[in-house]
């Protein structure tokens, strides 16, 4: 059985790569395939787990957006202090086990889709992906799942449909934005269309973009 939260943790702790340009998720893959910079996380983020990182980032952006709608004010908290937040505007940490697994799986698939957004994956890059995935601390079934998902054509409609709630929509976009650190024209268009289809106001997606850029480096 696939443990989606474990899978997401492994991908996030490997480092979400900046400028992946068609790579998979980890900084190791980014370096092997594109020479991209490795984007790390603060120690609290690494300990908290992948879903907490994504939910914390989305929650911070939501706070900033809400404050902007109300007018100037002080926004408490940083990404580290917001990890693991719960509640209606927070993340998935208050969900039950089955729902949490479903949310994590949606985020994993969104990240893989974003990594394919520029459409530049050749045979050599697929070989690099296979080698790097084999090094992750995952079961054979989880590795097979990851490789199968990456081998599929980009399914944008499935990514959109997976965002069953406004909270998950923000997290799906946040996870996608983490993968696409420095967007090519194709990747920028992908993020813009994704935000629109997820029903995110431009000001909110802009706050998520900003929060992703400000995520503390390890």
Number of C-alpha atoms within 10 A of each C-alpha: 6 17 15 20 22 18 22 21 21 20 22 28 18 20 24 27 30 25 25 31 27 24 33 31 28 26 27 21 26 26 17 14 21 16 15 20 16 20 23 21 21 14 12 15 27 20 14 14 20 25 30 27 29 29 29 29 31 34 29 25 25 22 19 22 19 14 14 14 10 9 8 9 9 8 11 10 11 15 26 20 13 20 28 22 18 17 12 11 17 25 28 26 19 14 14 10 11 9 13 18 19 18 27 27 20 24 29 28 23 28 28 24 25 31 28 25 26 21 15 11 17 10 8 9 18 17 11 18 23 15 12 15 22 15 9 16 13 17 14 11 12 19 19 16 14 21 17 10 15 20 13 11 10 19 12 16 10 13 24 20 13 19 20 12 12 15 20 24 26 29 30 29 28 31 30 26 27 28 32 31 21 17 19 15 9 13 23 16 14 20 21 15 13 22 22 14 15 21 15 17 11 12 16 21 25 15 21 27 21 14 24 23 15 12 19 17 13 12
